[in-house]
Amino acid sequence: MAGIADVARAASVSKATASRALTGSGYVSEQTRARVVEAAASLGYVASTAAVSLATGRTRNIGVVMPYVSRWFFAEVLEGIQDALLRHGYDLTLYDARPGTEGRTRVFDDFLARKRFDGLIAVGLEPSDNELGRLVSIGRPVVSVVGPPSEAGVVALDDLHAARRATEHLLGLGHTRIAFLGGGGEHQAFVDATRLRGYAVTMEAAGVEPHHVPSAVSLPGGYAAAVDLLGDTRERPTAIVGTCDEVAIGAIIAARRLGIPVPSSLSVVGIDNHEYAEMFSLTTLEQSPQAQGARAAEMLLQRLREPDVPMAEVRLQATLILRSSTAPPPGVPSVAVGSAPAPR
Amino acid sequence: MAGIADVARAASVSKATASRALTGSGYVSEQTRARVVEAAASLGYVASTAAVSLATGRTRNIGVVMPYVSRWFFAEVLEGIQDALLRHGYDLTLYDARPGTEGRTRVFDDFLARKRFDGLIAVGLEPSDNELGRLVSIGRPVVSVVGPPSEAGVVALDDLHAARRATEHLLGLGHTRIAFLGGGGEHQAFVDATRLRGYAVTMEAAGVEPHHVPSAVSLPGGYAAAVDLLGDTRERPTAIVGTCDEVAIGAIIAARRLGIPVPSSLSVVGIDNHEYAEMFSLTTLEQSPQAQGARAAEMLLQRLREPDVPMAEVRLQATLILRSSTAPPPGVPSVAVGSAPAPR
């Protein structure tokens, strides 16, 4: 295998110059750099990354900390991050920190302390555990996807706005018995709590009472809670806001099984535009987790290039995608969708 | 921050001895090692991983190459790998190589050539592209999850057996008009081709004609193909083998939408035991992708410890999980399930 000495000889430069040209650490003229890079390519030379890291203090690697990889949102964010890092020639080390596992403890106690990365992207960490603070204290730049304002950069959906728009859409159709399905309980996530708040303030502003139905934040979770909710005909709402599309789709499957026609007897709206939303004709507020992941990666890489640029907080607004899971409530004449209140 | 010199001083040894004790490269007595490790812990010393890598030639990092992270099977395998690597103190670098993207080309051409890993796990690479061969030629041990026999180690479901069991279950209930749904076309994956073969040979052995209905291997894909298949009442089968649970569940959703009762008018069986299988009462052949990922990681780490141990090929057999999506065809009296042919 070719070594740095072979590359230096082929390019007629010193080993030190060849090394500078290939690692980007220290001045080399563009002409010389081009000659060295060409020599390295023709010899099939690949730098020892361990040696490059020692020389430059840079790993060209980004750590990604996330609690789940098997959920739609997280997997999509990961793909967006990966795409952006690939474009810039960075590796991605995955720290999969499922809540409540021994693995999560080890990730925070051992793995991250090794600092095998130039920066970190933290996806969906809960503020209650102060883990984001621990990541920031490692001393590498951190960008957070999902979550509250923090010392780290933040890229996230404007959850309050999305839930407000979903609720306003149903109020505009004439619904007043609107339930919010999902989240709650001991492990209430920041995202679901924020969406619930967006729903509740909108209901209260319209003078109608909010009704929160807790459920696990998953398709089977939404299904199970909706079977209970819709099975009781006295208490049955005419519309449901799902905290995410998976919960909303679970509610649609429950309604079908109970023989409740959607949307004529029950309207359902979600938040996400999940890959299954179209199949269930789900009206939803669209977010793009891939775009959020890519944006977080770009923000982090910019910070690595320009350490003096302050971190930003980016809140993206979701767009209402109208399909056919929402309609006026039974007995209310159809009104034009345009008459729904505009987003505030 | 404490350096190796501080650790050496606190443990009353030379820097070289302290370094050997912490990296595991070269002889140090157990007593000395314990003293150095204690000194390092009390000083909060964390070795520069770049320096450790240079000294030992080991990265304590495993690369994982997979075409998707956002599909259930791949995400589950990834969690299983991650769990096992965490237990052994290894990092995981993710190479997300979606087919047909520029990123995939770069992963194979640039990223893997850096060899920032002690070994590789390749998940779901297609033999046609000879990419597994390229990975093996990098010169690090490789274990493959999913796929044909190869020079790498293999951990995979016995796909032929799983499809045979699914088909035998339906034949045993009295079905003869059984369609196989999923896969096919230009991008036929190795897994789906093998399952189709298992179905076809079982049908032919029973003297009935196989019928393959191609579809994208996803829930919406199965749904769309099943709407077409079941909409034509003259050609309608009495039973469907889905190439995976997502395709099978798509078929159940299609049947519900068309008003075809499952299982009294249509039986459906899948392969996976996907997280949604229970919600749809799906009878299926259970595999555990997490266990496959963990087993592949263990196989790779063992190989790193004992380079002379030959790689193995492990084919896991799926178990039939009986729920309520299968029954005898219309007009056939119910028979005991035990009368289905035993697995061969």
Interface residues (C-beta under 8 A of the other chain):
Chain A: V46 A47 S48 T49 A50 A51 S53 L54 T59 N61 V69 S70 R71 W72 A75 E76 L78 E79 Q82 D83 L86 R87 G89 D91 L92 T93 L94 D96 R98 G103 R106 V107 D110 F111 A113 R114 K115 R116 L219 P220 Y223 G250 I253 R256 E275 Y276 E278 M279
Chain B: V46 A47 S48 T49 A50 A51 S53 L54 T59 N61 V69 S70 R71 W72 A75 E76 L78 E79 Q82 D83 L86 R87 G89 D91 L92 T93 L94 D96 R98 G103 R106 V107 D110 F111 A113 R114 K115 R116 L219 P220 Y223 G250 I253 R256 E275 Y276 E278 M279
